[in-house]
Amino acid sequence: MLEDNIDDLYDTAPCGNLSTLLDGTIAKINTTLLGWLGYPRDELVGHKRFTDLLTVGGKLYHETHFAPLLQMQGEVNGIALDLKCADGSRLPVLITSAVKTGSDGQPMLIRTTIFDARERRAYEQELLQARRQADAERERLQGLIGGLQRSLLPDTVLAPPHMQAGAYYHMASADRIGGDFYDLFALPGDRWGFFLGDVCGKGLAAAATTAAARYTLRTAAAYEPDPAAVLTHLNNVLYQGYHSDSHRHCTVIFGTLTPTADGCSITIAGGGHPALMLLRAGGTVEAQPTTGGTLIGSLRNPRIVTRTFTLGPGDTVVLYSDGLLEAHPSHSADRYGEGALQAFLTALAPTTAPAAITALTGLLGSLERLDDDVALMTLSFGTG
């Protein structure tokens, strides 16, 4: 039976072996490690300390972490360091050290096993480079998504005469395009139109539906004075042009605003969208639901609900998408909900459109989890 030679095994092992005195002076080193480093044996044994083989950063780590840990535990495993070679290059290694004690339990020397980590380091560098490239690509993609998302929204909402307006859009994810949309625009005569909606789904298909919805609503409103008729036109476009096994539909509130002697008259039409909130100058909040309205684009003949109300001095209208209602408050599994929103707005009233946007933006920041995009738009009658 073949018997291996223990001395040869130590000297030509596939790893580096090193023994040092307690002060770090090299007492013994095997041929494998000498070959890796390129030093003659007599240059190191009895003349150099282990720390002399370390880089500046390695010496600092050895003094502050490695040596104290070795002293406390008696061993240290798998520490990544760089050793200095005779030709000035660096050798990435993994180091394991253990303290050898005598029969009296006192430390005698330190035994160190060293593994060549060049292939591992190269692999880590490849992974790091791949990660950097992936991060750069993700940032580029997020920039494209953000730009496309902004193109689906107005740069700013211009308020009608004697009114103020505000808007805000929160993207739940920078990696996916959302389907929330809003706009406020002048119509022939003294009328103005506005809408806020939410397309089902996310991604490029949702973006295409969003663009179609915005264009259709603005175009139809230019020649159709009835808000319900405007939504019916949108329903026809989405149902006929986008209907498929994965057809797109949306919830939306569309409204028209007509000036009166002491304010304005607002008529809204709704299709499956959360209730508009009306904050009165007296401090009350009135929900203006369009309950019973069906999702726009889901049926050939939708049910569209309308209602009319007045907006007087000091009154403010708040429109929002359901991402706000579906958010989760801190340390709660429950969704935020319409009741919580109405209570929040009651504490806020009376207010102005810009102040309401500021407050609602702060509310979004206080919620623990926002899984969906949130669109906000406000209108108030007063100095504007």
TORKOL-4160 file (C-alpha; in steps of 0.2 Angstrom, whole numbers, padded with zeros to 4 digits, m for minus):
384
<pt num="1" X="0000" Y="0000" Z="0000"/>
<pt num="2" X="0007" Y="0017" Z="m0005"/>
<pt num="3" X="0011" Y="0028" Z="0010"/>
<pt num="4" X="0012" Y="0047" Z="0007"/>
<pt num="5" X="0027" Y="0057" Z="0015"/>
<pt num="6" X="0020" Y="0069" Z="0028"/>
<pt num="7" X="0034" Y="0081" Z="0025"/>
<pt num="8" X="0032" Y="0081" Z="0006"/>
<pt num="9" X="0013" Y="0083" Z="0008"/>
<pt num="10" X="0016" Y="0099" Z="0019"/>
<pt num="11" X="0029" Y="0106" Z="0007"/>
<pt num="12" X="0021" Y="0103" Z="m0010"/>
<pt num="13" X="0003" Y="0104" Z="m0004"/>
<pt num="14" X="m0010" Y="0112" Z="m0017"/>
<pt num="15" X="m0011" Y="0126" Z="m0004"/>
<pt num="16" X="0002" Y="0138" Z="0005"/>
<pt num="17" X="0007" Y="0133" Z="0022"/>
<pt num="18" X="0016" Y="0145" Z="0034"/>
<pt num="19" X="0021" Y="0145" Z="0052"/>
<pt num="20" X="0026" Y="0161" Z="0061"/>
<pt num="21" X="0031" Y="0165" Z="0079"/>
<pt num="22" X="0019" Y="0175" Z="0090"/>
<pt num="23" X="0027" Y="0191" Z="0084"/>
<pt num="24" X="0024" Y="0186" Z="0066"/>
<pt num="25" X="0041" Y="0181" Z="0061"/>
<pt num="26" X="0041" Y="0168" Z="0048"/>
<pt num="27" X="0048" Y="0152" Z="0055"/>
<pt num="28" X="0043" Y="0140" Z="0041"/>
<pt num="29" X="0035" Y="0141" Z="0023"/>
<pt num="30" X="0032" Y="0128" Z="0010"/>
<pt num="31" X="0038" Y="0127" Z="m0007"/>
<pt num="32" X="0020" Y="0130" Z="m0015"/>
<pt num="33" X="0019" Y="0147" Z="m0007"/>
<pt num="34" X="0036" Y="0152" Z="m0011"/>
<pt num="35" X="0032" Y="0147" Z="m0029"/>
<pt num="36" X="0017" Y="0158" Z="m0029"/>
<pt num="37" X="0026" Y="0173" Z="m0021"/>
<pt num="38" X="0043" Y="0171" Z="m0030"/>
<pt num="39" X="0054" Y="0173" Z="m0015"/>
<pt num="40" X="0069" Y="0162" Z="m0010"/>
<pt num="41" X="0066" Y="0153" Z="0006"/>
<pt num="42" X="0081" Y="0161" Z="0015"/>
<pt num="43" X="0074" Y="0179" Z="0011"/>
<pt num="44" X="0059" Y="0176" Z="0021"/>
<pt num="45" X="0062" Y="0163" Z="0035"/>
<pt num="46" X="0069" Y="0171" Z="0051"/>
<pt num="47" X="0070" Y="0188" Z="0042"/>
<pt num="48" X="0052" Y="0194" Z="0037"/>
<pt num="49" X="0036" Y="0194" Z="0047"/>
<pt num="50" X="0019" Y="0189" Z="0040"/>
<pt num="51" X="0013" Y="0207" Z="0039"/>
<pt num="52" X="0028" Y="0211" Z="0028"/>
<pt num="53" X="0019" Y="0201" Z="0014"/>
<pt num="54" X="0003" Y="0211" Z="0016"/>
<pt num="55" X="m0002" Y="0227" Z="0006"/>
<pt num="56" X="m0005" Y="0243" Z="0016"/>
<pt num="57" X="m0023" Y="0240" Z="0017"/>
<pt num="58" X="m0020" Y="0222" Z="0022"/>
<pt num="59" X="m0008" Y="0227" Z="0036"/>
<pt num="60" X="m0022" Y="0239" Z="0043"/>
<pt num="61" X="m0035" Y="0225" Z="0042"/>
<pt num="62" X="m0023" Y="0213" Z="0051"/>
<pt num="63" X="m0019" Y="0225" Z="0065"/>
<pt num="64" X="m0037" Y="0230" Z="0068"/>
<pt num="65" X="m0047" Y="0214" Z="0064"/>
<pt num="66" X="m0037" Y="0199" Z="0060"/>
<pt num="67" X="m0024" Y="0199" Z="0074"/>
<pt num="68" X="m0037" Y="0204" Z="0088"/>
<pt num="69" X="m0049" Y="0190" Z="0082"/>
<pt num="70" X="m0036" Y="0177" Z="0082"/>
<pt num="71" X="m0030" Y="0181" Z="0099"/>
<pt num="72" X="m0048" Y="0180" Z="0106"/>
<pt num="73" X="m0054" Y="0165" Z="0097"/>
<pt num="74" X="m0038" Y="0155" Z="0093"/>
<pt num="75" X="m0042" Y="0154" Z="0075"/>
<pt num="76" X="m0048" Y="0164" Z="0060"/>
<pt num="77" X="m0056" Y="0157" Z="0044"/>
<pt num="78" X="m0057" Y="0162" Z="0026"/>
<pt num="79" X="m0051" Y="0180" Z="0027"/>
<pt num="80" X="m0048" Y="0187" Z="0009"/>
<pt num="81" X="m0032" Y="0197" Z="0008"/>
<pt num="82" X="m0019" Y="0202" Z="m0005"/>
<pt num="83" X="m0001" Y="0196" Z="m0003"/>
<pt num="84" X="0014" Y="0205" Z="m0011"/>
<pt num="85" X="0024" Y="0195" Z="m0023"/>
<pt num="86" X="0043" Y="0198" Z="m0026"/>
<pt num="87" X="0039" Y="0205" Z="m0043"/>
<pt num="88" X="0028" Y="0219" Z="m0036"/>
<pt num="89" X="0012" Y="0210" Z="m0041"/>
<pt num="90" X="m0002" Y="0206" Z="m0029"/>
<pt num="91" X="m0009" Y="0188" Z="m0026"/>
<pt num="92" X="m0027" Y="0187" Z="m0020"/>
<pt num="93" X="m0028" Y="0174" Z="m0006"/>
<pt num="94" X="m0040" Y="0166" Z="0007"/>
<pt num="95" X="m0031" Y="0164" Z="0023"/>
<pt num="96" X="m0035" Y="0153" Z="0038"/>
<pt num="97" X="m0025" Y="0154" Z="0054"/>
<pt num="98" X="m0024" Y="0144" Z="0070"/>
<pt num="99" X="m0014" Y="0146" Z="0086"/>
<pt num="100" X="m0004" Y="0131" Z="0091"/>
<pt num="101" X="m0003" Y="0129" Z="0110"/>
<pt num="102" X="0009" Y="0119" Z="0121"/>
<pt num="103" X="0005" Y="0106" Z="0134"/>
<pt num="104" X="0004" Y="0120" Z="0146"/>
<pt num="105" X="m0010" Y="0128" Z="0136"/>
<pt num="106" X="0001" Y="0143" Z="0131"/>
<pt num="107" X="0002" Y="0149" Z="0113"/>
<pt num="108" X="0018" Y="0143" Z="0104"/>
<pt num="109" X="0016" Y="0148" Z="0086"/>
<pt num="110" X="0003" Y="0152" Z="0073"/>
<pt num="111" X="m0001" Y="0140" Z="0058"/>
<pt num="112" X="m0008" Y="0148" Z="0043"/>
<pt num="113" X="m0015" Y="0140" Z="0027"/>
<pt num="114" X="m0016" Y="0150" Z="0011"/>
<pt num="115" X="m0027" Y="0147" Z="m0004"/>
<pt num="116" X="m0024" Y="0154" Z="m0021"/>
<pt num="117" X="m0040" Y="0165" Z="m0024"/>
<pt num="118" X="m0035" Y="0172" Z="m0041"/>
<pt num="119" X="m0049" Y="0163" Z="m0051"/>
<pt num="120" X="m0061" Y="0167" Z="m0037"/>
<pt num="121" X="m0056" Y="0186" Z="m0038"/>
<pt num="122" X="m0057" Y="0186" Z="m0057"/>
<pt num="123" X="m0075" Y="0178" Z="m0056"/>
<pt num="124" X="m0080" Y="0191" Z="m0043"/>
<pt num="125" X="m0073" Y="0205" Z="m0054"/>
<pt num="126" X="m0083" Y="0198" Z="m0068"/>
<pt num="127" X="m0099" Y="0197" Z="m0058"/>
<pt num="128" X="m0096" Y="0215" Z="m0052"/>
<pt num="129" X="m0093" Y="0221" Z="m0070"/>
<pt num="130" X="m0109" Y="0212" Z="m0075"/>
<pt num="131" X="m0118" Y="0220" Z="m0060"/>
<pt num="132" X="m0112" Y="0237" Z="m0065"/>
<pt num="133" X="m0118" Y="0234" Z="m0083"/>
<pt num="134" X="m0135" Y="0228" Z="m0077"/>
<pt num="135" X="m0137" Y="0243" Z="m0066"/>
<pt num="136" X="m0132" Y="0255" Z="m0080"/>
<pt num="137" X="m0144" Y="0247" Z="m0091"/>
<pt num="138" X="m0158" Y="0247" Z="m0078"/>
<pt num="139" X="m0154" Y="0266" Z="m0075"/>
<pt num="140" X="m0156" Y="0269" Z="m0094"/>
<pt num="141" X="m0172" Y="0259" Z="m0095"/>
<pt num="142" X="m0179" Y="0268" Z="m0080"/>
<pt num="143" X="m0174" Y="0285" Z="m0088"/>
<pt num="144" X="m0184" Y="0279" Z="m0104"/>
<pt num="145" X="m0199" Y="0274" Z="m0093"/>
<pt num="146" X="m0199" Y="0290" Z="m0083"/>
<pt num="147" X="m0198" Y="0300" Z="m0099"/>
<pt num="148" X="m0212" Y="0290" Z="m0107"/>
<pt num="149" X="m0222" Y="0292" Z="m0091"/>
<pt num="150" X="m0220" Y="0311" Z="m0091"/>
<pt num="151" X="m0225" Y="0311" Z="m0109"/>
<pt num="152" X="m0242" Y="0304" Z="m0105"/>
<pt num="153" X="m0245" Y="0318" Z="m0093"/>
<pt num="154" X="m0247" Y="0337" Z="m0095"/>
<pt num="155" X="m0231" Y="0347" Z="m0091"/>
<pt num="156" X="m0242" Y="0358" Z="m0079"/>
<pt num="157" X="m0260" Y="0360" Z="m0076"/>
<pt num="158" X="m0266" Y="0378" Z="m0081"/>
<pt num="159" X="m0280" Y="0384" Z="m0070"/>
<pt num="160" X="m0296" Y="0393" Z="m0077"/>
<pt num="161" X="m0298" Y="0411" Z="m0073"/>
<pt num="162" X="m0301" Y="0415" Z="m0054"/>
<pt num="163" X="m0296" Y="0397" Z="m0050"/>
<pt num="164" X="m0281" Y="0387" Z="m0044"/>
<pt num="165" X="m0276" Y="0370" Z="m0049"/>
<pt num="166" X="m0263" Y="0357" Z="m0043"/>
<pt num="167" X="m0258" Y="0340" Z="m0049"/>
<pt num="168" X="m0245" Y="0326" Z="m0043"/>
<pt num="169" X="m0240" Y="0309" Z="m0050"/>
<pt num="170" X="m0232" Y="0295" Z="m0039"/>
<pt num="171" X="m0224" Y="0281" Z="m0048"/>
<pt num="172" X="m0225" Y="0265" Z="m0038"/>
<pt num="173" X="m0211" Y="0257" Z="m0048"/>
<pt num="174" X="m0197" Y="0265" Z="m0058"/>
<pt num="175" X="m0196" Y="0249" Z="m0068"/>
<pt num="176" X="m0214" Y="0249" Z="m0075"/>
<pt num="177" X="m0225" Y="0262" Z="m0084"/>
<pt num="178" X="m0241" Y="0265" Z="m0075"/>
<pt num="179" X="m0258" Y="0269" Z="m0082"/>
<pt num="180" X="m0264" Y="0284" Z="m0072"/>
<pt num="181" X="m0268" Y="0300" Z="m0081"/>
<pt num="182" X="m0276" Y="0317" Z="m0079"/>
<pt num="183" X="m0278" Y="0333" Z="m0088"/>
<pt num="184" X="m0286" Y="0351" Z="m0087"/>
<pt num="185" X="m0289" Y="0361" Z="m0103"/>
<pt num="186" X="m0299" Y="0375" Z="m0110"/>
<pt num="187" X="m0314" Y="0371" Z="m0121"/>
<pt num="188" X="m0323" Y="0382" Z="m0134"/>
<pt num="189" X="m0332" Y="0397" Z="m0125"/>
<pt num="190" X="m0329" Y="0399" Z="m0107"/>
<pt num="191" X="m0330" Y="0380" Z="m0103"/>
<pt num="192" X="m0316" Y="0370" Z="m0096"/>
<pt num="193" X="m0313" Y="0351" Z="m0096"/>
<pt num="194" X="m0304" Y="0340" Z="m0084"/>
<pt num="195" X="m0302" Y="0321" Z="m0081"/>
<pt num="196" X="m0292" Y="0309" Z="m0070"/>
<pt num="197" X="m0292" Y="0290" Z="m0074"/>
<pt num="198" X="m0283" Y="0274" Z="m0071"/>
<pt num="199" X="m0280" Y="0261" Z="m0085"/>
<pt num="200" X="m0280" Y="0243" Z="m0080"/>
<pt num="201" X="m0263" Y="0235" Z="m0080"/>
<pt num="202" X="m0245" Y="0242" Z="m0083"/>
<pt num="203" X="m0232" Y="0242" Z="m0096"/>
<pt num="204" X="m0231" Y="0247" Z="m0114"/>
<pt num="205" X="m0249" Y="0241" Z="m0118"/>
<pt num="206" X="m0256" Y="0251" Z="m0103"/>
<pt num="207" X="m0246" Y="0266" Z="m0109"/>
<pt num="208" X="m0253" Y="0264" Z="m0127"/>
<pt num="209" X="m0271" Y="0264" Z="m0119"/>
<pt num="210" X="m0267" Y="0279" Z="m0108"/>
<pt num="211" X="m0261" Y="0289" Z="m0123"/>
<pt num="212" X="m0277" Y="0284" Z="m0133"/>
<pt num="213" X="m0288" Y="0288" Z="m0118"/>
<pt num="214" X="m0281" Y="0306" Z="m0116"/>
<pt num="215" X="m0281" Y="0310" Z="m0134"/>
<pt num="216" X="m0299" Y="0303" Z="m0136"/>
<pt num="217" X="m0306" Y="0313" Z="m0121"/>
<pt num="218" X="m0298" Y="0329" Z="m0126"/>
<pt num="219" X="m0304" Y="0327" Z="m0144"/>
<pt num="220" X="m0322" Y="0322" Z="m0140"/>
<pt num="221" X="m0324" Y="0336" Z="m0127"/>
<pt num="222" X="m0320" Y="0349" Z="m0140"/>
<pt num="223" X="m0336" Y="0346" Z="m0149"/>
<pt num="224" X="m0347" Y="0336" Z="m0137"/>
<pt num="225" X="m0354" Y="0346" Z="m0122"/>
<pt num="226" X="m0361" Y="0332" Z="m0113"/>
<pt num="227" X="m0348" Y="0323" Z="m0101"/>
<pt num="228" X="m0358" Y="0306" Z="m0102"/>
<pt num="229" X="m0357" Y="0307" Z="m0121"/>
<pt num="230" X="m0338" Y="0310" Z="m0120"/>
<pt num="231" X="m0336" Y="0295" Z="m0110"/>
<pt num="232" X="m0347" Y="0285" Z="m0121"/>
<pt num="233" X="m0335" Y="0290" Z="m0136"/>
<pt num="234" X="m0320" Y="0284" Z="m0126"/>
<pt num="235" X="m0329" Y="0268" Z="m0122"/>
<pt num="236" X="m0332" Y="0265" Z="m0140"/>
<pt num="237" X="m0314" Y="0268" Z="m0144"/>
<pt num="238" X="m0307" Y="0257" Z="m0131"/>
<pt num="239" X="m0320" Y="0243" Z="m0133"/>
<pt num="240" X="m0318" Y="0242" Z="m0152"/>
<pt num="241" X="m0300" Y="0247" Z="m0155"/>
<pt num="242" X="m0292" Y="0238" Z="m0140"/>
<pt num="243" X="m0304" Y="0224" Z="m0136"/>
<pt num="244" X="m0296" Y="0207" Z="m0136"/>
<pt num="245" X="m0293" Y="0192" Z="m0124"/>
<pt num="246" X="m0282" Y="0205" Z="m0114"/>
<pt num="247" X="m0292" Y="0220" Z="m0118"/>
<pt num="248" X="m0289" Y="0236" Z="m0109"/>
<pt num="249" X="m0301" Y="0246" Z="m0099"/>
<pt num="250" X="m0300" Y="0260" Z="m0087"/>
<pt num="251" X="m0309" Y="0269" Z="m0073"/>
<pt num="252" X="m0311" Y="0288" Z="m0076"/>
<pt num="253" X="m0320" Y="0304" Z="m0071"/>
<pt num="254" X="m0323" Y="0317" Z="m0084"/>
<pt num="255" X="m0330" Y="0334" Z="m0080"/>
<pt num="256" X="m0334" Y="0351" Z="m0087"/>
<pt num="257" X="m0333" Y="0367" Z="m0078"/>
<pt num="258" X="m0344" Y="0382" Z="m0083"/>
<pt num="259" X="m0342" Y="0399" Z="m0075"/>
<pt num="260" X="m0357" Y="0406" Z="m0065"/>
<pt num="261" X="m0360" Y="0423" Z="m0057"/>
<pt num="262" X="m0353" Y="0417" Z="m0040"/>
<pt num="263" X="m0342" Y="0402" Z="m0044"/>
<pt num="264" X="m0344" Y="0388" Z="m0057"/>
<pt num="265" X="m0355" Y="0374" Z="m0061"/>
<pt num="266" X="m0347" Y="0357" Z="m0063"/>
<pt num="267" X="m0354" Y="0342" Z="m0071"/>
<pt num="268" X="m0345" Y="0325" Z="m0070"/>
<pt num="269" X="m0347" Y="0308" Z="m0078"/>
<pt num="270" X="m0340" Y="0293" Z="m0070"/>
<pt num="271" X="m0336" Y="0275" Z="m0075"/>
<pt num="272" X="m0331" Y="0264" Z="m0061"/>
<pt num="273" X="m0319" Y="0278" Z="m0053"/>
<pt num="274" X="m0318" Y="0282" Z="m0034"/>
<pt num="275" X="m0328" Y="0297" Z="m0028"/>
<pt num="276" X="m0323" Y="0314" Z="m0031"/>
<pt num="277" X="m0321" Y="0324" Z="m0015"/>
<pt num="278" X="m0328" Y="0341" Z="m0013"/>
<pt num="279" X="m0321" Y="0352" Z="0001"/>
<pt num="280" X="m0332" Y="0366" Z="0006"/>
<pt num="281" X="m0327" Y="0383" Z="0012"/>
<pt num="282" X="m0337" Y="0379" Z="0028"/>
<pt num="283" X="m0325" Y="0365" Z="0032"/>
<pt num="284" X="m0336" Y="0350" Z="0027"/>
<pt num="285" X="m0331" Y="0337" Z="0014"/>
<pt num="286" X="m0344" Y="0330" Z="0002"/>
<pt num="287" X="m0341" Y="0314" Z="m0008"/>
<pt num="288" X="m0348" Y="0315" Z="m0026"/>
<pt num="289" X="m0349" Y="0297" Z="m0031"/>
<pt num="290" X="m0354" Y="0291" Z="m0048"/>
<pt num="291" X="m0359" Y="0274" Z="m0040"/>
<pt num="292" X="m0365" Y="0261" Z="m0053"/>
<pt num="293" X="m0354" Y="0267" Z="m0067"/>
<pt num="294" X="m0346" Y="0253" Z="m0077"/>
<pt num="295" X="m0328" Y="0252" Z="m0082"/>
<pt num="296" X="m0324" Y="0261" Z="m0098"/>
<pt num="297" X="m0320" Y="0249" Z="m0112"/>
<pt num="298" X="m0326" Y="0233" Z="m0104"/>
<pt num="299" X="m0344" Y="0233" Z="m0111"/>
<pt num="300" X="m0351" Y="0238" Z="m0128"/>
<pt num="301" X="m0365" Y="0248" Z="m0119"/>
<pt num="302" X="m0358" Y="0255" Z="m0103"/>
<pt num="303" X="m0368" Y="0263" Z="m0089"/>
<pt num="304" X="m0361" Y="0280" Z="m0086"/>
<pt num="305" X="m0367" Y="0290" Z="m0071"/>
<pt num="306" X="m0367" Y="0309" Z="m0070"/>
<pt num="307" X="m0370" Y="0322" Z="m0057"/>
<pt num="308" X="m0369" Y="0341" Z="m0056"/>
<pt num="309" X="m0363" Y="0352" Z="m0041"/>
<pt num="310" X="m0357" Y="0370" Z="m0039"/>
<pt num="311" X="m0340" Y="0376" Z="m0034"/>
<pt num="312" X="m0341" Y="0392" Z="m0024"/>
<pt num="313" X="m0327" Y="0404" Z="m0016"/>
<pt num="314" X="m0316" Y="0394" Z="m0005"/>
<pt num="315" X="m0322" Y="0377" Z="m0011"/>
<pt num="316" X="m0309" Y="0364" Z="m0018"/>
<pt num="317" X="m0311" Y="0348" Z="m0028"/>
<pt num="318" X="m0300" Y="0333" Z="m0026"/>
<pt num="319" X="m0298" Y="0319" Z="m0039"/>
<pt num="320" X="m0287" Y="0304" Z="m0036"/>
<pt num="321" X="m0284" Y="0286" Z="m0042"/>
<pt num="322" X="m0287" Y="0271" Z="m0032"/>
<pt num="323" X="m0269" Y="0268" Z="m0029"/>
<pt num="324" X="m0271" Y="0280" Z="m0014"/>
<pt num="325" X="m0286" Y="0270" Z="m0007"/>
<pt num="326" X="m0276" Y="0254" Z="m0009"/>
<pt num="327" X="m0261" Y="0260" Z="0000"/>
<pt num="328" X="m0256" Y="0253" Z="0017"/>
<pt num="329" X="m0254" Y="0264" Z="0032"/>
<pt num="330" X="m0239" Y="0261" Z="0043"/>
<pt num="331" X="m0239" Y="0245" Z="0054"/>
<pt num="332" X="m0256" Y="0240" Z="0046"/>
<pt num="333" X="m0262" Y="0226" Z="0035"/>
<pt num="334" X="m0278" Y="0236" Z="0031"/>
<pt num="335" X="m0279" Y="0247" Z="0016"/>
<pt num="336" X="m0281" Y="0266" Z="0018"/>
<pt num="337" X="m0298" Y="0267" Z="0011"/>
<pt num="338" X="m0311" Y="0281" Z="0007"/>
<pt num="339" X="m0316" Y="0283" Z="0025"/>
<pt num="340" X="m0298" Y="0287" Z="0030"/>
<pt num="341" X="m0296" Y="0299" Z="0015"/>
<pt num="342" X="m0312" Y="0308" Z="0019"/>
<pt num="343" X="m0307" Y="0310" Z="0037"/>
<pt num="344" X="m0290" Y="0317" Z="0031"/>
<pt num="345" X="m0298" Y="0330" Z="0020"/>
<pt num="346" X="m0311" Y="0335" Z="0033"/>
<pt num="347" X="m0296" Y="0340" Z="0044"/>
<pt num="348" X="m0288" Y="0349" Z="0030"/>
<pt num="349" X="m0304" Y="0359" Z="0024"/>
<pt num="350" X="m0306" Y="0373" Z="0020"/>
<pt num="351" X="m0290" Y="0373" Z="0009"/>
<pt num="352" X="m0284" Y="0378" Z="m0009"/>
<pt num="353" X="m0279" Y="0367" Z="m0023"/>
<pt num="354" X="m0260" Y="0370" Z="m0021"/>
<pt num="355" X="m0261" Y="0367" Z="m0002"/>
<pt num="356" X="m0272" Y="0351" Z="m0004"/>
<pt num="357" X="m0259" Y="0344" Z="m0016"/>
<pt num="358" X="m0245" Y="0348" Z="m0004"/>
<pt num="359" X="m0255" Y="0339" Z="0010"/>
<pt num="360" X="m0259" Y="0324" Z="0000"/>
<pt num="361" X="m0241" Y="0322" Z="m0006"/>
<pt num="362" X="m0236" Y="0322" Z="0012"/>
<pt num="363" X="m0249" Y="0309" Z="0015"/>
<pt num="364" X="m0242" Y="0298" Z="0002"/>
<pt num="365" X="m0225" Y="0299" Z="0010"/>
<pt num="366" X="m0232" Y="0294" Z="0027"/>
<pt num="367" X="m0240" Y="0278" Z="0020"/>
<pt num="368" X="m0229" Y="0262" Z="0022"/>
<pt num="369" X="m0233" Y="0254" Z="0006"/>
<pt num="370" X="m0239" Y="0260" Z="m0011"/>
<pt num="371" X="m0241" Y="0246" Z="m0023"/>
<pt num="372" X="m0249" Y="0256" Z="m0037"/>
<pt num="373" X="m0247" Y="0272" Z="m0045"/>
<pt num="374" X="m0256" Y="0287" Z="m0038"/>
<pt num="375" X="m0263" Y="0302" Z="m0048"/>
<pt num="376" X="m0269" Y="0318" Z="m0039"/>
<pt num="377" X="m0277" Y="0333" Z="m0046"/>
<pt num="378" X="m0286" Y="0348" Z="m0037"/>
<pt num="379" X="m0296" Y="0363" Z="m0042"/>
<pt num="380" X="m0302" Y="0377" Z="m0031"/>
<pt num="381" X="m0311" Y="0393" Z="m0034"/>
<pt num="382" X="m0303" Y="0409" Z="m0028"/>
<pt num="383" X="m0289" Y="0420" Z="m0033"/>
<pt num="384" X="m0279" Y="0411" Z="m0047"/>
